[in-house]
Amino acid sequence: MENVVEVEEIAGFDYLKLDSFLPDEHKALVQQIRRFNRDVVMPNINPYWEKAEFPWEIARALKDLPIMGGLIRGFGSAGLDPMAVGLVGYELAKGDGSIATFYGVHSGLAMGSIGLLGSNEQRERWLPAMARLEKIGAFALTEPDRGSNAVDLQTTARRDGDYYVLNGAKRWIGNASIADVLIVWARDDDGNFGGFVIEDPNNTPGVTITDIQGKIGKRAVLNADITLKDVKVPTENRLEKVRSFRDVGKVLTVGRYGVAWEAAGIAAGVFELALDYAKAREQFGKPIAAFQLIQQKLVEMATEVTLARALCFQIGNLLIAGQLNEGIASMAKYNNARKARQVALLARETLGGNGILLENHIARLMLDAEVVYTYEGTNEINLLIVGRDLTGHNAIF
C-alpha cells in the first residue's frame, strides 16, 4: 500500500464561511497559493521590497501555479473561471502587493488584451510563451499628461507601408523594463484606438524605458516611463479586434474586478497578521487581545474584511452570470481600496512600534494599499463612474 502524504491545510479568515460554498477545485487552488505565500513569498520578499528590486526568484516560481492567463482558454493558459481568478488575486495580495501586481499586469492586462482582442494567429504567436513565463507582458496605456483621462491619449500610430510608426510617451507602466511583449495603446491616422504590440521593446530602436525611482509602495514591482520616437511596429502586430476605447474598456473592467479582490486580500492579510500578533503579544500579564481597545480594532478590521470579501464573492457571481458592469466593478474597487487603507492602518496600530518594521510585513502591505487606492482608476474616478451609473449624469467631465 502506498503511503499517503497529507498536506497541511492553511486556514484563512472566513467569518461568513464563504469558502464552504466553493467547489473542491477552488479550495485546492486557494491552498496552493497559500503554501506559495508561506514558503516562497513571505520568507523572501522583504529585502527586495526594501531595496526596490524585482524578485525574480519569486516571480519565476509563479509558473508552477496553474494560474497564468487567468480566464483565457487554450493557448497554454489556465482557463480559470471568474471566481477562481478573483481568489487568485485575493490570496496573492495577502502575501505581497508587488507580486500580485506583476501577475495582474502580465496575466490580466497583457495576456488578457491579447486573449480578448487579438486574432487567433496573434494569440497563438504570443500567449503560449507568456503562459510559460518565458515572455513577460506589459500594458502601456497611462501617459505623463493623461492618467484618469486615458481616453484622450496623445500617443500616435502613423501608417507607413507594412508598419505603424509610434510616437509618444507612457508613464507608470508595470513590468515595462523587463517586458518581452509590450502593448502600446495609441490612435491611428483616422483617430481610431489601437493596441500595438512591440516585441523585445528594450532592444527596439526608438524605445526608451526608464524605471521610476522613489516609490513608497509596491517597491518590488517595476514601473517605468517610456518614450517612443519613430518606433516601427509591423502591421500584423496591431491587435485585430480593437477600434475604440470601449474595446480596451472591456479589459479594464476585468482588471478593476481583479483589483477589488486584491484590495480585499491586502486587508485580509494585514488583519490575519494583526490578529495572530494580538493573541501572542503579552502586556500587563495577559495577551493584548484581551484588552477592549485592541478588540475594538480587531472587530473593526474583521468587519471590513468580511464585507469586502462578501462583495468580491458577489461580483464573482455576477461576472460568471455575465451581469457585471462597469459601475458595479467600480463600486467594488472604490469600496475595497478605501477599506484596505483603513484596515492596514488599524493593523499597524495593533502592533504598536513593531508595526513599522518590515520583518512583521504589515508596514509593507500598508504602503502597498496606498498604491491600490490610486491605480486601476483613482478612487475619485471610480466614485464618479458609479455616480454616472446611478444618476445617468456624467460628472467626470
HELIX and SHEET records of a PDB file:
HELIX    1   1 LEU A   18  PHE A   21  5                                   4    
HELIX    2   2 ASP A   24  PHE A   36  1                                  13    
HELIX    3   3 ASN A   37  VAL A   41  3                                   5    
HELIX    4   4 ILE A   45  LYS A   51  1                                   7    
HELIX    5   5 TRP A   56  ALA A   61  1                                   6    
HELIX    6   6 LEU A   62  ASP A   64  5                                   3    
HELIX    7   7 PRO A   82  GLY A   95  1                                  14    
HELIX    8   8 GLY A   97  TYR A  103  1                                   7    
HELIX    9   9 GLY A  104  ALA A  110  3                                   7    
HELIX   10  10 MET A  111  LEU A  117  1                                   7    
HELIX   11  11 ASN A  120  ALA A  131  1                                  12    
HELIX   12  12 ALA A  150  ASP A  152  5                                   3    
HELIX   13  13 ALA A  176  ILE A  178  5                                   3    
HELIX   14  14 PRO A  201  ASN A  203  5                                   3    
HELIX   15  15 THR A  235  ASN A  237  5                                   3    
HELIX   16  16 PHE A  245  ALA A  280  1                                  36    
HELIX   17  17 ILE A  288  ALA A  290  5                                   3    
HELIX   18  18 GLN A  292  ILE A  320  1                                  29    
HELIX   19  19 GLU A  326  THR A  350  1                                  25    
HELIX   20  20 GLY A  352  ILE A  356  5                                   5    
HELIX   21  21 LEU A  358  ASN A  360  5                                   3    
HELIX   22  22 ILE A  362  THR A  374  1                                  13    
HELIX   23  23 ASN A  379  THR A  391  1                                  13    
SHEET    1   A 6 GLY A 137  ALA A 140  0                                        
SHEET    2   A 6 VAL A 181  ASP A 188  1                                        
SHEET    3   A 6 THR A 156  ASP A 160  1                                        
SHEET    4   A 6 TYR A 163  GLY A 174 -1                                        
SHEET    5   A 6 ASN A 223  PRO A 234 -1                                        
SHEET    6   A 6 VAL A 207  ASP A 211 -1                                        
SHEET    1   B 3 GLY A 137  ALA A 140  0                                        
SHEET    2   B 3 VAL A 181  ASP A 188  1                                        
SHEET    3   B 3 PHE A 193  GLU A 199 -1                                        
SHEET    1   C 2 GLU A 282  GLN A 283  0                                        
SHEET    2   C 2 LYS A 286  PRO A 287 -1                                        
END                                                                             
